[in-house]
Amino acid sequence: MSAIDLYARPTPGFEERVAHALATLQSAALDHAGRIVQATSLGAEDMVLTDLIARHRLPIAIGTLETGKLNPETAALIGRIEQHYGLAVEVYRPQAEAVVQFVKANGEDAMYRSLELRKACCGIRKLEPLSRMLAQRSAWITGLRREQSGARQEVPFTDRDDAGRAKLNPLADWSWNDVWHYIATNDVPYNPLHDQFMPSIGCAPCTRAIAVGEDFRAGRWWWENESAKECGLHVSQHSDDAAASSLSQRESRTVVSAQAHVGAADVKPEGRAEARNDPSANSKTPA
Ligand code: SF4
């Protein structure tokens, strides 16, 4: 059963939310002409935003991070977007030498060994490339939604990042059903991994399928404490420091050895777990 079969149905007010998201994008394109980018994770929400931007020919750049650790299906979506919409996606990759040195010092699976190493990997593969994407830009657009996790319940439509740029979240009030209803009714290309019970998709080693009873982002960094589950792209320095400080105090009991967790979570060698049941029955999954 596909993600569309499972989730695509509008919640009340869907048309108004689409209109509001479009108006937010149109206004931002005017306010930040030539200096605005959609930083797409290539997830379902970001595909909705890319479709709105492309469909309405809004002068907003599309940028993404190719971390070098993406699943093939995720990486292939970049080309599919370009072909489907006839636009060029800006692709930002990590500095090759930084990756080589990090892997040489810490190994390919360093992210499982400690929170610090996982954040260091995210820093090299995501944060530094994102800083290049956002350089010279005054605004960026994300697919953050309040429903995605407890840490995102307060996501505003309009925010500021630590550098003072406008950070716009046009889908902040959308439901997961809204996202898939839009994708279904507008024939939006999407990552086929969403059809394999992966609602939130990041790098391959750090993404697994979710099972019944698990939260939307349970498949991301599943060996970590819930409060640490951000890569830094959407965490202000202030709150990130607070979370890191809090975590370091509890590290011995909250950052679980991935090796130990692998057995408990039925994870494949490449880091994905099998969905043990149909998540459509999962009341915690946005649906
Ligand atoms: S999500 Fe995982 S593989 Fe990707 S940059 Fe972060 S730690 Fe590294």
Residues whose N, C-alpha, C, O or C-beta is under 5 A from the ligand:
A	BS01	SF4	T67 K69 M111 R118 C121 C122 R125 K126 G202 C203 P205 C206
